[in-house]
Amino acid sequence: MKRVGIIGGGVAGLMAAWELSRLGFAVELFEASGELGGLASAFDFDGIRIERYYHFICRNDHALIETCARAGLTPQLRWKSTRTAFFYNGRMYKFGSPLDLLRFSPLSLRDKIRFGINVLHARHFTRWPLLEDRPAKQWLIDRLGARGYTVIWDPLLRVKFDQYHDQISAAWMWHRIHRVATSRQSLFRGESFGHLIGGSETLIGTLARQAREAGARIQPDTRVLGIWAENGKCRGLRLPGPAGSRAVPFDYVISAVPLPVFCQLAPPEETAYLERLRSIRFIGVVCMILRLKQPFSPNYWLNIHDPRVPFNGVIEYSNLYGREAYQGRSILYVPFYLEPTRPYYTCADADLRDEYVRALQVVNPAFSLEWIEGYRVFRDPYAQPICHTHFSRVVPPFETPWQGCYLIESTQLYPADRVISGTLRLAQDVVLRILDREGLAERAPFRRREPGEIPS
């Protein structure tokens, strides 16, 4: 059996281990932390298991839905019609249907028509390379007008990408609209999102368990020290040992960790390649999760555009999963994207909570500190690549300069956003490359992605 070493126990690493071990490869996966799942991992929130960061499933998340079927998880997949709203300058508006759009008074009738046409266009448009060299800001202004852009999309780009908001590619913006629009069964029906009973942890645990049953060795709390390569060929991994490190041979190595971490592990001789990777910038996220005694609102997704509120939206998870999944409590996620040097990233959790309570009272004046039974704050410095114009020209390929070493990284999802389904598809793409080298491509239990097809 050919030996495969995998760095990283997030969704991508686990998916690669699951596929390859079931195909007969000898797989060892190394995860530096004590838990699996990466950004999809869960934690114990005072007796409730819940994800550190919010996730939802769209109807066009094909890789995730197909993986659930192959792993026996389809009976645990649920779909639910959800409510979306928009809080704009002190007033709440429903924002989930064409009728809601017509009632959205901050826009003129002409602006509303242009907005609806753009959503319809994004739903059916697929030639995204035509948009890649255009800034999203200018593309949206051209399609919606200055008022439509300022009211609806400017807070998303500005808060999501901080000072880089005017550099983001229109292709990335298009796919964000496209993914949600195609999750509707029709334009005249509300949004419908899916989830697994037990959350993403259900998928993570199933992939890990079935990979182990197929022979994979999954080792948390094991930090890889480096990638071992000689004469342009990957020989294996350097792991902790009695003398500081030991070289462990593998026929193939897959890196499924953030790009900056991979650059620290990679052999140093390919300087041009590594400089290209290091030129890709990321933005971090601070995500506060509030456990509330009562619902904050009836909405699953609440967009916010108000100068008194520093974040651009909240996600009420219990309005997708149901409050019964959380012991009758409401779960509210408050994400904020920013560089790790910014004050909101570095401030104390309690100070952040107090700031957020004041902001949430702007949206719901009845809300108070007494509603909160508990809160947690999670931070990640590499939450989102900054997908600037021409971004596809810097996205790294799966193959690295070292033969036998492959890279799975969130930048490869472009123009798609970072989602679990697309990440599963990237892992399958790398598995296919290993099968091709072994002459086993016909054994792949999933189809090959067409050239230019977006991971989904």
Secondary structure, DSSP 8 states (H G I E B T S, - for coil): --EEEEE--BHHHHHHHHHHHHTT-EEEEE-SSSSSBGGG-EEEETTEEEESS---B-TT-HHHHHHHHHTT-GGGEEEEE--EEEEETTEEEE-SSHHHHHT-TTS-HHHHHHHHHHHHHHHH---GGGGTTSBHHHHHHHHH-HHHIIIIIHHHHHHHHGGGGGGBBHHHHHHHHHHHHTTSSSTTS--EEEEETTTHHHHHHHHHHHHHHTT-EEESS----EEEEETTEEEEEEE--TTS-EEEE-SEEEE-S-HHHHHHHS-TT-HHHHHHHHT--EEEEEEEEEEESS-S-S-SEEEEE-TT-SSSEEEETHHHH-GGGGTT-EEEEEEEEE-TTSHHHHS-HHHHHHHHHHHHHHH-TT--GGGEEEEEEEEEEEEEE--BTTGGGT---SB-SSBTEEE--GGGGTTS-S-HHHHHHHHHHHHHHHHHHTT-GGG-SS----TT----
